[in-house]
Amino acid sequence: MSGYFDFLATKYSKGPNRFALVSYTFDSVIAGYMGLSASAFNAKLEELGTKIASSWPAARYYYIPGALHVGLVYDSSPGFYAWLRAMLEDDPKWINHPN
């Protein structure tokens, strides 16, 4: 997971580019694809969140509790849409979630 983020950060972190990672905390599809257990995936995701927060000022993450896969489809909470809106509007309320 970290290697892919490193590639994106190297390629896009210069200039006005922003990066948003949306993931379920125990995404069963990605965990299976990577050959990880749900708990191992969660640990890697937490490591990635720490890396995002410390290395790319214009990048944020939004973690949704659960094991589903597509956050844009299944998470219809007002908080999620407010987070996306904050990203698009370059609002200072666009912060890591959970922070």
N, C-alpha and C positions, 0 to 999 in steps of 0.2 A: 504494500500500500504506500509506503513511504517513497519508494523509488518513482512511482507514477507522479506523486505530488512534487518530488524534486524536479522531474522533467517539466511539469507545467509551470512551476515557479521560475525555473530558469528561462523558459520561453516567454512567459507572459507577465512576470511580476514588474517589469519596467513600464513606466508610463501609467496611463489611467485605468489599466485593466483591473477588474475585481474578480474574485474567485469565491464561489459558494459551494460548499459540500453539504449535501443533505443525505442523511443515512438513518436507517433504523439501527438501534444499538446492538441488535443481535440478528442482523439481516441474514436470513437462512440461505438465500440465493448466492450472495457474494461469498459468504463463509464456505458454502459447498464448493463453489468454483475455485476458491483458493485452497481447498483441502484443509480448512480449519474447523475446529469445533466452534460452537456459538460463543463460548466464553473466551476462547483464543481470539476470535474475530473482535469481540468487544474490547479486549485488552489492546489489540493493534489499533483499533479505532480511537481509543483514548490516547494512545501514543501519538497518533496522527493529529488529533486535536491540539495536543500540546505543541507539536511542531508547527502547525498552522498559526497558532496564537503567538508563537515566538519568532517566526521567521518571515512572514509575509503580511505586512501591515494592512493590505487591501484584501485579505482573505478572511472568511468567517465560516463557521460550521453550524449546522442545526441538526441536533440529534433527536430522534423521535424514539421513545421507549417502545420496544417490541421486536418481533422477528419477521415482519413483513418486508417487502422489497421496494416498492415504488412510493416514496414519500409524497411526490407531487399529486398522486392519485388518491391515496388513502388518508392522508392527514389533512382533514378539512378544518382544523382548529383556527380560530381567528388569529391566534398568536403566530402561526406559521405564515399566513398570508400577510400579516403586518410586517413580519421579518423580511419577506420577499419584497414588499413594497418599499421598505426602508433601504434595501439594497439598491433597487432601481432608482430611488430618489436621492441617493447618496446622503441619507439621513443618519445622524450620529446614533440613532437608536438601533442601527444595524450592528448587533453584537453577537458574540458566540452564544449558542443556546444548547444545553444549559451552560451558563457562564460560571 
